[in-house]
Amino acid sequence: MASATATYGQKESSDQNFDYMFKILIIGNSSVGKTSFLFRYADDSFTPAFVSTVGIDFKVKTIYRNDKRIKLQIWDTAGQERYRTITTAYYRGAMGFILMYDITNEDSFNAVQDWATQIKTYSWDNAQVLLVGNKCDMDDERVVSGDRARQLSDHLGFEFFEASAKDNINVKQTFERLVDIICEKMSDSLDNVDPAVTGVKQGPQLTEQPTPPRQDCAC
Amino acid sequence: MDLSLLQTLERQKILQVLQRDKMLRTIEEERIRRMKQDLQETRRRGAKTFSRQYSERTCARCQRPLGKFWNSGSVCHGCSHRICSRCRVGGTSPATMSAAEWRCTVCHAYRDVRVRSGEWFLEERAKKFPITTGRHDTVGEKLLKSYSMLSNISIVPPTPPPYLDCPILSRSGDSCLSHTTFFTKSVEDLMVSFTSHIKKISKSQNDVRGDQAERLTVGKSSAIAYTTQKSLSDTDINKSLHLTRGHSLSSLLHWSKESDQEGLSPGAEEDLPLSAFGTCSGNRGSSSSITDCGASDSSPSVTGELELALDYHNITSCLQVTVNGCRNLRYADAKKKKCNPYVKIYLERDRAQASKRKTSVKRNTTNPVYNEVLQYQIERPLLCASTLRASVWHSSNLKRKVFLGETLIPLEAWSFQETTSARYPLCSKRPMSPEGGAVEQEKAELRVRLKLGPTCQTSSISQTHGLDIASHGNHRLTVIIKGAKNLPMRANTSQNIYVKGCLTLSRGRTVGSSSSTLRKGSCSSDPPQLLFDGLSRAELADCVLVMDVWDHTHLTLTDRPLGGARLDANKIGLPWLTVLRTPNKWYDFSLPLVANFNSRRT
């Protein structure tokens, strides 16, 4: 992973000094720690008290990554079923997802499949999803093993992290990885579209050397 | 904790989030717009396009000539143009400058904009969800729209429900409590409608029309939900007016037998539309000249005479009016000795436009000679019931017409054999003789609907002006201005009419209120009304309600009075007292408008 430093203090949503804007959605069962995860990332704060999110909320954070300033609008959704109609409406605008479960809560893990289906249904085809097992600081109460989660994530084609909002484990990494894979998708999308848009004529120069495989975000 | 209250807070919280999102998107759109502008600029500068012919051996971007061997340029991977080495972007070193690594400046800028604006994502997404409506018309936007629509409704309840006499449900009886709960409910309705809305969206994502239809339904359903809660839609109000009309009409008829006739002409104009403000006043073409009675009062005395000849042909049913001329007319402008008279005649059974005939205008004379024949096709029995009204007017191009005099010829008395011309003295404008039957229509009237009801002292929707509500009684008098007719319209009347009301109470206290403007022809669902708050029963015992109709003029600074009406508990008799005695019932009045404003107490 490319080295990058997230810059703090650029939280004003009116800040226009950025290159891209990505929209990310955090989903998962109720009380798995979505809001805590977001607060840890955006504000570097944590409160153990549980406050159920009302419908939807979002935070804005600008990070510096791959020489680009990327503004993230991170949507935090309510896990409760009664808000489902509102939250699913926001799937469509999201470029990437963080699908979260609680490693101490079997139900939340079992629901992952359902959440993945929701993403398939309501989001675009190239939706980038990271599976995150939260609360990995509570290892003694763990009911979902890392292996099971890894198996499931392989099956679903998602990347997998275990993280802890409380102890600030893997929080930043999760978001940065998601940004990276969105960037990859972006350059893929651009490279695919470019010829179609501009009607490329294959010049001799093009055939001389094969295109080197792209390894990182081409931003 | 009250659950419904909690839900209200929830709704508010969500809508706040949506609002924040909207702000963010607005900023983002602005950024993208500027970016695309820059791209256009870059494109313009990169002169070579597909459409333009150019020699193979120049750079497509900077038009520098390219050599055969040295600096020969290479084809851009994006646009297939041959580009010199200077106009390339990307590719770190000359050694690795393979075709895939670089783009020409324009391709690079285009690509850059697509990346930076997130357009790549929208394009990708469009593969699955074809872009239907506006790209930025997101769900949040729709919710905010429907919310703002609803909030408008809930903050300003459109009209009092006239047929609901229950004090809690009626507007004037809005207690604080019922107000809040109804607001809560309306917001809940919003949530119900918008959650179902979203459900529908997600179910029929690819259906544009369905989507739009859904949006319509949101507005509609919320409005309907609201309506059933509290208020009435336009049609409901009309219906309710019809409902009450029967009742109050009959009662008014009943009362008017007992009371003196002053100010009441029940039933005569009940068929007029609600928004009849000014619509009955005069006729379209020359309303200025017909009803210009106000001016004639103060004008110098009318002089002169008009010479006419009448002839009726039984076979053709044709009345011929030969206007010979006038003599000794007064000057329309006495100082400048100006007079351009013409004669206008009406065959009056009604004031229908069709019966108007005019002669030509003779310039600068007080003794015009016309010798013009004006004809009417009319059956003899009808003719006998008619009156010929012939009036002389001064015409000037820009100013309003000036009345010079008129004469009335009742045709009942006319013997049909008498076809020689006769001279009729002109007199000042006057209503038709009782036989003509047109007097009633001339009268300017103000039609109002009154209700006395209890009021909430802390009501947030009070529209009273400059009143101390708290210290007095707890009754509110609501006056809905239904319309006015036969208003003295002038040439430059804007016909934006409003009513100022002044209620003088028994202890000498006066309460004022002013209605909103009623424009002619607007079918307003929200008829202008006057509200008088903080009245006590004792004070109302012998109160006087004076209502002045004003013409809200745009050009002049001061509004112009059109007439005043008066409801006096001591004079008008039973109906007005009944309003005061039986609260929560609507009563209709047709009040004569008097031009004299001195009666108004301020």
Interface residues (C-beta under 8 A of the other chain):
Chain A: S13 S14 Q16 D19 Y20 M21 F22 V54 G55 I56 D57 F58 V60 Q73 T85 I86 T88 A89 Y90 R92 G93 M95 T121 Y122 W124 D125 N126 K185 M186 S189 L190 V193 D194 T198 G199 V200 K201 G203 Q205 L206 E208 Q209 T211 P212 C219
Chain B: E10 K13 I14 V17 R20 D21 M23 L24 I27 E28 E30 R31 S74 V75 H77 G78 C79 S80 S98 A99 A100 C107 R111 R114 V115 R116 G118 W120 F121 E123 E124 R125 K127 K128 F129 T138 V139 G140 T195 S196 I198 K199 I201 S202 Q205
